Amino acid sequence: MQAERAWPLGSEVVPPPDLATTPRPWVHAAARVDAASYLAAADRLAAGRLDVFALQDVDLGSPPRWNRDPKTGVEAPLKFGKLLDYRNPGLVGDIKYLWELNRHLHLVTLAQAYALSRDVRYFHVIWQHLESWFAACPYRMGPNWSSALEAAIRLINWSVTWQLLVGARSTLFRQTRGAQFWQRWLESIYQHGEFVRGYFSFHSSANNHLIGEAAGLFIAALTWPHWRRTRGWLATAKAILEREALLQNAPDGVNREQAVSYQQFVLDLLLQCLLAGKANGQWFSAAYETRIETMLEYLASIMDVGGNVPMIGDADDGLVVRLAQGGDFRSYRSLLATGAILFGREDFKRKARVLDDKTRWLLGAEADALFQAQSAATNQFPVCQAFPEGGYYVLGCDFETENEIRLVADAGPVGYLSIAAHGHADALAFTLSVGGLEFLIDPGTYAYHTQSRWRWYFRGTIAHNTVCVDGKDQSQSGGNFMWMKKARAGCSLWSSTAERDEFAGWHDGYTRLADPVMHRRRISLDKATRRVVIEDTLQMAGEHDIRLSFHCSEHCQVDPVAEGYSLSQGGKTLFLKLPRTEGASTQVHFGSTAPILGWVSRRFDEKQPAPTIAWRARLTGETVLRSEVIC
């Protein structure tokens, strides 16, 4: 890398493009959508107003300053990108904010507005932004050349933008200045492809990053097949996608990062490549397609009747591409809508409920008719309640009705590969929704590279509905994206009948203590009485500080009652009975900072108070704690 940095900037000659091959688009400019929301969004972007995570409708200028973190105002240095310490907030600010802006999702919105209106104003904004970006971000230099994943996602958004502008032969590029811009854009595309090809994430980082990088290179090779090198891009990227789709996603459909948001992110990448490949005669294997379908089945199974999905593991609100406008867009339901058409699944259609604009852009003018044409369901949800490789189990009754109980229990590993980067210390935690309303939740993620105190809280054991021993996490953290000593967990019993669902699991995370503690948990649901019983067995010899947490939705009203608390929202009330143990104390925390407890993060870098019921006692010797939830 040091030798590479010494090369003269721009010494790699970009060969002239050969336009003999015309690729087929897989994003459809003729999508049947209401243009108004896209034009309004594009007008706002043209005026320099963007949304970047917690910064909503912020004036960043048009074009913005590409190397500046819009949150902190820190301007990252224009050093050789692969040697830039992007984890240092003093040097680059919050890198998530800087990178998000440079993924160029907003260019797609401008291109959609052009496709819907044929107003060249939107093309000129794209032109202005890209010319500015080329000047501010020379090849290999600065924070936007420090991550192959970010370059790959930028390529995907450039591809969609290019397709909506009608590609290489668009009349927009015919004038002299337009042709010069066209040539400069193609040069940067080639450089991006070579950069991604040279810096694939292998070893401990061969997670969603590797799939994202391969997806970006695969889509680039199909969109711009204008150089000999793209044949190699295509073959290499497709081989990685075929392999990693099966390695990173278990046969039961669970993404091995143990993070639902990354399940969505990876699914989107795999689906984009599937559609791009089909449009251009690059077919994936039956195993690849089947794994996508199984991943959708898992999502549908953990989604409650209200469309809520537990926020298990890390989430950074990362998108591959933003194709839908409006606050009513639901990313998980959108994936199911797309899957309903691709796989002929009426059960996916029922979970999705309606067809969304993203699916319309991806599947074209016939999308509505294809969605409505799905025949009567042969599967009832959940298709499966046990996901043994992923470690998740769905207890419940009255599924897909207003009386639904859906409890998701976790006995899975911490995360993927040696560092388990995006997993949380949440073994034997559970979430519970009733009638499509979330009552007991996973509080989410909130922070990544910055605000380390909050990063450690949200990924820690105390922030999950499980047992915490001596104030320690089940697994030992080695940094913001690394677990060193990881708790092992497993399921020892799973049974589901018409009368009762029962789960039992274990983890050994606390056997590392001087006085080892083994935690076993049994959760049972009596469907007739709608009673959930949680029994926690702690096998230990000495005395320990034991805490039980019950994290409630921010919409819950929590009130004390005999033996516990009532949890109320939306006309429904649950009753939580806590263990009856001498010397135990309980407290409801709501937005507490000392200690940090009583928070939920629904979006990256945003948090709000939510009730957490904390039970605590000092206990000696083997102990069984019994809690109940009456639904």
VOGU-3710 file (C-alpha; in Angstrom, 3 decimals, decimal comma):
1> mqaerawplg> 0,000/0,000/0,000  2,891/2,366/0,738  4,258/1,713/-2,754  0,836/2,273/-4,239  0,603/5,652/-2,508  3,830/6,682/-4,196  2,379/6,267/-7,685  1,743/9,547/-9,476  -1,891/10,483/-9,063  -3,857/9,593/-12,169
11> sevvpppdla> -1,019/7,490/-13,617  -3,439/4,684/-14,417  -4,678/5,312/-17,928  -8,385/4,718/-18,437  -8,854/2,992/-21,796  -11,400/4,442/-24,224  -14,856/2,864/-23,907  -16,228/0,552/-26,582  -19,953/1,232/-26,915  -20,706/-1,718/-29,189
21> ttprpwvhaa> -22,580/-3,499/-26,404  -25,803/-1,944/-25,151  -26,874/-3,290/-21,749  -30,497/-3,798/-20,792  -31,800/-1,715/-17,869  -33,361/-3,340/-14,823  -34,645/-0,124/-13,268  -37,650/1,003/-15,258  -38,102/4,648/-16,219  -41,711/3,848/-17,147
31> arvdaasyla> -42,650/2,887/-13,578  -46,250/3,751/-12,757  -45,803/6,041/-9,779  -47,211/9,364/-8,674  -44,670/11,910/-9,914  -45,527/14,638/-7,405  -43,517/13,313/-4,455  -40,442/12,693/-6,624  -40,520/16,148/-8,180  -40,937/17,774/-4,770
41> aadrlaagrl> -38,021/15,772/-3,361  -35,835/16,611/-6,351  -36,657/20,326/-6,075  -35,591/20,243/-2,442  -32,312/18,538/-3,405  -31,692/21,082/-6,160  -32,024/23,789/-3,519  -29,316/22,072/-1,452  -31,574/20,609/1,233  -30,849/16,983/2,132
51> dvfalqdvdl> -31,687/14,394/4,764  -28,708/12,616/6,320  -29,666/10,393/9,262  -30,688/12,657/12,164  -30,097/15,772/10,059  -33,421/16,358/8,335  -33,948/18,968/5,628  -30,547/20,470/6,361  -29,057/23,040/3,990  -25,802/21,498/2,722
61> gspprwnrdp> -25,584/23,524/-0,448  -25,825/22,403/-4,057  -23,389/20,845/-4,521  -22,404/20,058/-0,922  -18,848/19,885/0,383  -18,054/16,241/-0,246  -15,167/15,814/2,209  -16,890/17,506/5,134  -18,907/15,673/7,763  -22,279/17,459/7,633
71> ktgveaplkf> -22,927/16,730/11,313  -19,777/18,091/12,944  -18,417/20,294/10,171  -15,036/18,527/10,296  -13,301/18,589/6,911  -11,399/15,358/6,297  -7,894/15,716/4,821  -7,202/14,825/1,205  -4,681/12,120/2,115  -4,248/8,736/0,476
81> gklldyrnpg> -7,589/7,164/1,268  -6,522/3,659/2,273  -4,149/5,071/4,893  -6,675/7,529/6,313  -7,860/6,692/9,840  -11,589/7,098/9,232  -12,340/5,835/12,753  -10,801/9,003/14,222  -13,627/11,542/14,727  -11,120/14,315/15,333
91> lvgdikylwe> -9,748/13,747/11,844  -12,879/13,022/9,804  -15,845/13,770/12,084  -18,599/11,148/12,095  -17,604/9,057/9,088  -21,096/7,549/8,775  -22,519/10,976/7,954  -19,752/11,824/5,509  -20,035/8,485/3,715  -23,827/8,560/3,568
101> lnrhlhlvtl> -23,803/11,800/1,619  -21,223/10,363/-0,774  -23,198/7,226/-1,552  -25,132/9,532/-3,910  -28,558/8,138/-3,168  -29,893/11,615/-3,870  -28,727/11,467/-7,503  -31,235/8,659/-8,053  -34,057/10,915/-6,848  -32,971/13,615/-9,291
111> aqayalsrdv> -32,801/11,057/-12,095  -36,272/9,765/-11,206  -37,589/13,323/-11,427  -35,988/13,665/-14,857  -37,470/10,331/-16,023  -40,932/11,385/-14,858  -40,868/14,972/-16,147  -38,119/15,157/-18,814  -37,158/18,449/-17,200  -33,434/18,913/-17,907
121> ryfhviwqhl> -33,035/21,009/-14,761  -32,707/17,786/-12,814  -30,032/16,465/-15,161  -28,087/19,689/-14,757  -28,098/19,287/-10,968  -26,748/15,743/-11,363  -24,109/17,086/-13,743  -23,133/19,858/-11,343  -22,901/17,510/-8,358  -20,815/14,913/-10,160
131> eswfaacpyr> -18,410/17,433/-11,683  -17,969/18,895/-8,232  -17,391/15,426/-6,769  -14,761/14,529/-9,402  -12,855/17,713/-8,543  -13,127/17,351/-4,761  -12,410/13,610/-4,592  -9,489/12,748/-6,892  -8,850/9,050/-7,414  -7,558/7,279/-4,286
141> mgpnwssale> -7,441/10,451/-2,213  -9,475/11,385/0,836  -12,220/9,728/2,897  -14,307/8,754/-0,123  -11,522/6,480/-1,319  -10,970/4,774/2,042  -13,664/2,094/1,779  -14,325/-0,288/-1,107  -17,885/-0,815/0,153  -18,668/2,892/-0,090
151> aairlinwsv> -17,251/3,040/-3,621  -19,345/0,006/-4,559  -22,572/1,505/-3,237  -21,771/4,717/-5,100  -21,427/2,620/-8,274  -24,856/1,081/-7,722  -26,443/4,508/-7,344  -24,579/5,792/-10,383  -25,863/2,777/-12,312  -29,493/3,504/-11,423
161> twqllvgars> -28,988/7,197/-12,210  -27,376/6,312/-15,559  -30,243/3,982/-16,466  -32,882/6,605/-15,692  -30,991/9,116/-17,826  -31,293/6,530/-20,625  -27,668/5,418/-20,640  -24,638/6,076/-22,781  -26,610/7,076/-25,878  -28,770/9,653/-24,117
171> tlfrqtrgaq> -29,241/12,925/-25,988  -28,236/14,647/-22,760  -24,601/13,805/-23,531  -24,515/14,940/-27,181  -23,438/18,550/-26,813  -19,728/19,240/-26,433  -19,801/19,984/-22,707  -22,219/17,119/-22,144  -19,887/14,772/-23,998  -16,959/15,934/-21,859
181> fwqrwlesiy> -18,974/15,275/-18,713  -19,963/11,846/-20,094  -16,294/11,023/-20,676  -15,246/12,185/-17,203  -18,017/10,165/-15,584  -16,993/7,019/-17,460  -13,377/7,536/-16,367  -14,449/7,712/-12,722  -16,664/4,643/-13,164  -13,682/2,692/-14,449
191> qhgefvrgyf> -11,544/3,915/-11,548  -14,250/2,919/-9,078  -14,421/-0,564/-10,565  -10,681/-1,044/-10,369  -10,616/0,289/-6,813  -13,324/-2,101/-5,621  -11,695/-5,040/-7,428  -8,406/-4,273/-5,698  -9,749/-3,924/-2,177  -12,298/-6,656/-1,535
201> sfhssannhl> -12,962/-7,222/2,167  -11,587/-10,629/3,064  -10,662/-12,372/6,319  -12,442/-11,019/9,421  -14,267/-8,350/7,385  -15,694/-10,764/4,819  -19,239/-9,975/5,902  -21,883/-7,756/4,304  -19,023/-5,544/3,071  -17,806/-8,265/0,735
211> igeaaglfia> -21,300/-8,881/-0,648  -21,772/-5,129/-1,130  -18,455/-4,768/-2,923  -19,162/-7,716/-5,217  -22,657/-6,370/-5,911  -21,291/-2,958/-6,866  -18,709/-4,478/-9,196  -21,231/-6,899/-10,744  -23,723/-4,120/-11,428  -20,977/-1,854/-12,795
221> altwphwrrt> -19,841/-4,592/-15,171  -23,387/-5,014/-16,504  -24,155/-1,290/-16,729  -20,884/-0,311/-18,416  -19,556/-3,333/-20,386  -17,336/-0,958/-22,337  -13,845/-2,148/-21,373  -12,113/-5,518/-21,539  -11,504/-5,377/-17,815  -15,233/-5,521/-17,120
231> rgwlatakai> -15,309/-9,174/-18,177  -13,018/-9,931/-15,260  -15,073/-7,719/-12,959  -18,184/-9,654/-13,906  -16,725/-13,125/-13,444  -15,026/-12,291/-10,155  -18,018/-10,489/-8,681  -20,514/-13,149/-9,703  -18,387/-15,918/-8,195  -18,161/-14,004/-4,897
241> lereallqna> -21,918/-13,373/-4,851  -22,735/-17,030/-5,506  -20,384/-18,145/-2,735  -21,130/-15,514/-0,120  -24,927/-15,654/-0,544  -24,746/-19,212/0,793  -21,948/-18,675/3,316  -23,288/-15,522/4,973  -26,930/-16,586/5,054  -27,849/-19,826/6,786
251> pdgvnreqav> -30,035/-22,446/5,070  -32,885/-21,435/7,409  -32,742/-17,904/5,973  -31,048/-16,049/8,840  -28,201/-13,711/7,941  -25,242/-14,785/10,062  -24,448/-11,249/11,200  -27,351/-11,747/13,671  -28,650/-8,291/12,798  -32,053/-7,859/11,172
261> syqqfvldll> -31,147/-4,559/9,519  -28,248/-6,271/7,762  -30,624/-9,039/6,699  -32,526/-6,308/4,847  -29,343/-4,718/3,469  -27,912/-7,990/2,148  -31,270/-9,077/0,741  -31,489/-5,828/-1,190  -28,008/-6,307/-2,621  -28,702/-9,899/-3,663
271> lqcllagkan> -32,049/-8,953/-5,214  -30,558/-6,036/-7,162  -27,935/-8,364/-8,617  -30,529/-11,028/-9,410  -32,651/-8,525/-11,348  -29,659/-6,974/-13,115  -28,393/-10,401/-14,074  -31,751/-11,595/-15,403  -32,106/-8,489/-17,551  -28,727/-9,152/-19,161
281> gqwfsaayet> -28,614/-12,935/-19,446  -26,410/-13,469/-16,380  -28,348/-16,116/-14,489  -27,640/-17,057/-10,897  -27,900/-20,586/-9,580  -31,072/-22,107/-8,188  -29,330/-22,233/-4,796  -28,760/-18,460/-4,895  -32,407/-17,751/-5,689  -33,652/-20,255/-3,117
291> rietmleyla> -31,509/-18,663/-0,409  -33,071/-15,264/-1,175  -36,553/-16,772/-0,913  -35,687/-18,429/2,414  -34,307/-15,142/3,750  -37,644/-13,526/2,902  -39,483/-16,325/4,710  -37,473/-15,603/7,859  -38,275/-11,881/7,654  -41,962/-12,637/7,188
301> simdvggnvp> -41,931/-15,011/10,150  -40,495/-12,523/12,640  -42,649/-9,647/11,342  -45,777/-9,145/13,439  -49,245/-8,444/12,084  -48,587/-4,705/12,381  -45,503/-4,943/10,171  -43,022/-4,517/13,049  -39,713/-6,368/12,904  -37,517/-6,758/16,028
311> migdaddglv> -34,448/-4,508/15,965  -32,056/-7,368/16,721  -28,352/-6,544/16,326  -26,812/-3,502/14,676  -28,674/-1,096/12,418  -27,285/1,954/10,636  -30,251/2,731/8,338  -28,005/1,884/5,411  -29,698/1,712/2,017  -28,392/0,265/-1,205
321> vrlaqggdfr> -30,482/2,696/-3,238  -33,468/4,925/-2,414  -36,176/4,297/-4,990  -39,288/5,227/-3,004  -40,309/8,601/-1,614  -42,671/9,287/1,266  -42,763/8,563/4,969  -45,033/5,542/4,539  -42,347/3,432/2,828  -41,595/0,230/4,777
331> syrsllatga> -38,363/-1,426/3,670  -39,167/-4,909/4,990  -42,629/-4,993/3,461  -41,155/-3,709/0,196  -38,781/-6,677/0,048  -41,718/-9,027/0,591  -43,714/-7,295/-2,151  -40,838/-7,759/-4,586  -40,465/-11,358/-3,441  -44,177/-12,005/-3,913
341> ilfgredfkr> -43,819/-11,272/-7,637  -40,422/-12,881/-8,206  -41,257/-16,117/-6,414  -45,011/-16,265/-6,977  -45,728/-16,106/-3,242  -49,190/-14,934/-2,263  -48,230/-15,325/1,389  -45,492/-12,717/0,878  -48,119/-10,535/-0,774  -50,356/-10,767/2,299
351> karvlddktr> -47,507/-9,756/4,566  -46,520/-6,869/2,280  -50,205/-5,787/2,051  -49,678/-3,279/-0,749  -47,326/-2,802/-3,653  -44,734/-0,115/-3,042  -42,994/2,290/-5,414  -39,580/0,697/-5,020  -40,954/-2,555/-6,414  -42,628/-0,614/-9,240
361> wllgaeadal> -39,300/0,933/-10,278  -37,590/-2,464/-10,146  -40,230/-4,534/-11,924  -41,727/-2,016/-14,336  -45,134/-1,081/-15,659  -46,532/-4,592/-15,149  -45,679/-4,704/-11,444  -49,181/-3,866/-10,211  -50,825/-6,493/-12,393  -48,250/-9,107/-11,399
371> fqaqsaatnq> -48,731/-8,324/-7,726  -52,501/-8,621/-7,940  -52,248/-11,846/-9,950  -50,746/-13,876/-7,104  -53,049/-16,838/-6,442  -54,468/-18,128/-3,159  -51,832/-18,855/-0,551  -50,591/-22,386/-0,023  -48,533/-21,316/3,010  -49,779/-19,912/6,278
381> fpvcqafpeg> -47,571/-17,647/8,331  -45,341/-18,130/9,969  -44,122/-20,691/7,425  -41,598/-21,734/10,040  -41,307/-20,923/13,753  -37,881/-22,467/14,351  -34,670/-21,205/12,765  -32,093/-23,453/14,441  -28,998/-22,316/12,532  -29,761/-18,663/13,087
391> gyyvlgcdfe> -30,888/-19,405/16,627  -34,309/-17,721/16,568  -37,630/-19,201/17,654  -41,096/-17,702/17,196  -43,641/-18,481/19,907  -47,195/-17,313/19,372  -50,838/-17,825/18,572  -53,633/-16,243/16,555  -51,066/-15,236/13,939  -52,047/-12,524/11,460
401> teneirlvad> -55,096/-11,476/13,497  -55,835/-8,628/15,895  -55,316/-11,097/18,769  -51,875/-12,213/17,626  -49,161/-12,969/20,167  -45,687/-13,097/18,608  -42,595/-13,656/20,758  -39,150/-13,973/19,170  -36,538/-15,711/21,358  -32,805/-15,562/20,645
411> agpvgylsia> -30,423/-18,477/21,199  -28,091/-17,667/18,346  -24,388/-16,845/18,188  -23,137/-13,317/18,844  -22,395/-12,634/15,193  -20,416/-13,623/12,109  -16,757/-14,611/11,835  -14,112/-13,928/14,453  -15,049/-10,332/15,318  -18,873/-10,715/15,171
421> ahghadalaf> -18,912/-7,024/14,237  -22,637/-6,313/14,108  -23,981/-8,664/16,780  -25,093/-7,642/20,255  -24,568/-9,363/23,605  -28,201/-10,475/23,631  -28,224/-14,244/24,228  -31,611/-15,544/25,455  -33,243/-12,141/24,983  -36,756/-11,966/23,548
431> tlsvgglefl> -39,204/-9,486/22,068  -42,988/-9,581/22,400  -45,763/-7,996/20,375  -49,513/-8,395/20,822  -52,062/-7,559/18,147  -49,362/-5,930/16,028  -48,259/-3,618/18,863  -44,744/-3,888/20,265  -44,654/-4,249/24,045  -41,233/-5,702/24,921
441> idpgtyayht> -38,592/-4,599/22,440  -34,964/-4,697/21,446  -34,009/-1,007/21,915  -31,897/-0,794/18,741  -28,419/0,593/18,049  -28,184/4,427/18,007  -24,386/4,874/17,531  -21,492/3,369/15,566  -18,096/5,080/15,352  -18,755/7,928/17,780
451> qsrwrwyfrg> -20,396/8,349/21,203  -18,691/5,228/22,541  -20,558/5,264/25,875  -23,852/4,934/24,040  -22,413/2,438/21,549  -21,403/0,146/24,380  -24,772/0,499/26,122  -27,008/-0,306/23,151  -24,987/-3,367/22,115  -24,541/-4,542/25,701
461> tiahntvcvd> -26,464/-7,137/27,688  -28,232/-4,661/29,982  -29,966/-3,146/26,926  -31,744/-6,432/26,142  -34,547/-8,474/27,689  -32,303/-11,016/29,359  -30,271/-11,555/32,547  -27,173/-9,470/33,294  -24,706/-10,798/35,884  -22,439/-8,515/37,936
471> gkdqsqsggn> -23,053/-5,648/35,514  -20,989/-7,340/32,814  -21,802/-8,136/29,205  -22,228/-11,788/28,243  -19,456/-11,340/25,669  -16,318/-9,245/26,078  -15,993/-6,280/23,722  -12,757/-5,487/21,953  -13,976/-2,284/20,298  -16,956/-0,749/18,570
481> fmwmkkarag> -17,104/-3,561/16,008  -15,388/-6,447/17,744  -16,259/-9,046/20,341  -13,235/-10,841/21,811  -14,493/-13,621/24,101  -17,914/-14,559/22,783  -20,726/-16,257/24,637  -21,829/-19,534/23,116  -25,582/-20,094/23,064  -27,979/-22,774/21,937
491> cslwsstaer> -31,483/-24,167/22,063  -32,054/-27,254/24,208  -35,815/-27,566/23,653  -38,301/-26,438/21,045  -41,914/-27,580/20,878  -44,973/-26,104/19,210  -48,462/-27,593/19,479  -51,990/-26,263/19,190  -52,024/-25,741/22,961  -48,518/-24,632/23,840
501> defagwhdgy> -45,230/-23,280/22,476  -42,100/-23,940/24,492  -38,486/-22,860/24,108  -35,464/-23,568/26,282  -31,974/-22,248/25,719  -28,632/-21,651/27,375  -25,504/-19,551/27,123  -22,088/-19,799/28,772  -20,993/-16,167/28,612  -20,711/-15,830/32,375
511> trladpvmhr> -18,753/-19,040/32,950  -15,664/-16,855/32,462  -16,282/-15,228/35,880  -14,185/-16,223/38,883  -17,310/-17,930/40,180  -18,809/-19,258/36,924  -22,477/-18,689/36,173  -24,427/-20,736/33,640  -27,658/-19,127/32,434  -30,548/-21,266/31,212
521> rrisldkatr> -33,897/-19,832/30,184  -37,224/-21,537/29,472  -40,067/-19,602/27,840  -43,497/-21,164/27,467  -46,747/-19,829/26,043  -50,080/-21,322/27,113  -52,285/-20,359/24,179  -55,623/-20,812/25,952  -54,761/-18,570/28,899  -52,450/-16,303/26,834
531> rvviedtlqm> -49,841/-16,587/29,562  -46,099/-16,402/28,889  -43,858/-17,871/31,604  -40,120/-17,082/31,667  -37,954/-19,207/33,969  -34,322/-18,227/34,381  -32,047/-20,778/36,009  -28,704/-19,468/37,226  -26,216/-22,224/38,073  -23,617/-20,702/40,384
541> agehdirlsf> -21,978/-21,273/43,730  -21,151/-17,824/45,078  -22,974/-14,501/45,398  -23,711/-12,367/42,338  -25,523/-9,175/41,380  -28,399/-10,304/39,152  -30,438/-7,959/36,969  -33,465/-8,675/34,816  -34,453/-6,081/32,224  -37,777/-5,652/30,457
551> hcsehcqvdp> -37,456/-2,944/27,796  -40,843/-1,564/26,838  -41,915/0,263/23,696  -41,876/4,040/23,915  -45,637/3,879/23,349  -46,246/1,841/26,504  -47,774/3,269/29,661  -46,179/1,389/32,560  -47,933/1,366/35,942  -47,233/-0,580/39,126
561> vaegyslsqg> -49,705/-3,318/40,102  -49,639/-6,178/42,601  -46,567/-8,355/41,951  -45,405/-6,310/38,977  -46,526/-3,833/36,335  -49,205/-3,250/33,738  -48,118/-2,319/30,214  -50,757/-0,491/28,190  -51,025/0,939/24,682  -53,537/1,034/21,852
571> gktlflklpr> -56,401/-0,294/23,948  -54,430/-3,396/25,024  -52,988/-4,104/28,485  -50,448/-6,740/29,472  -49,501/-7,681/33,025  -45,900/-8,426/33,932  -45,291/-10,430/37,116  -41,732/-10,255/38,413  -39,817/-12,853/40,455  -40,687/-12,906/44,162
581> tegastqvhf> -37,280/-12,932/45,816  -36,326/-11,605/49,233  -34,274/-8,418/48,998  -35,102/-7,781/45,336  -35,826/-4,264/44,119  -37,534/-2,939/41,019  -37,384/0,413/39,302  -38,765/1,891/36,100  -36,149/3,892/34,197  -37,213/6,419/31,581
591> gstapilgwv> -34,455/8,276/29,754  -31,921/7,782/32,551  -28,280/8,723/31,961  -26,893/7,571/35,325  -27,145/4,698/34,784  -27,988/4,644/31,076  -31,332/2,858/30,940  -34,741/3,486/29,450  -34,022/4,361/25,828  -34,993/3,256/22,357
601> srrfdekqpa> -33,360/4,118/19,033  -35,646/3,712/16,032  -33,231/5,430/13,656  -29,490/5,783/13,477  -28,193/8,617/15,703  -31,641/9,253/17,174  -32,843/8,079/20,555  -35,795/8,772/22,822  -36,842/7,770/26,332  -38,798/4,536/26,739
611> ptiawrarlt> -39,720/2,670/29,937  -37,356/-0,044/31,136  -38,436/-2,186/34,084  -35,315/-3,180/35,986  -35,402/-5,992/38,584  -32,315/-6,489/40,747  -31,155/-8,745/43,571  -28,015/-10,206/45,104  -28,327/-13,971/44,961  -26,230/-16,892/46,139
621> getvlrsevi> -26,183/-20,436/44,795  -28,335/-22,023/42,121  -31,472/-19,947/41,645  -34,631/-20,108/39,556  -36,353/-16,812/38,736  -39,919/-16,923/37,402  -41,516/-14,057/35,498  -44,908/-14,050/33,778  -46,584/-11,963/31,114  -50,355/-12,216/30,825
631> c> -51,382/-11,128/27,352
//
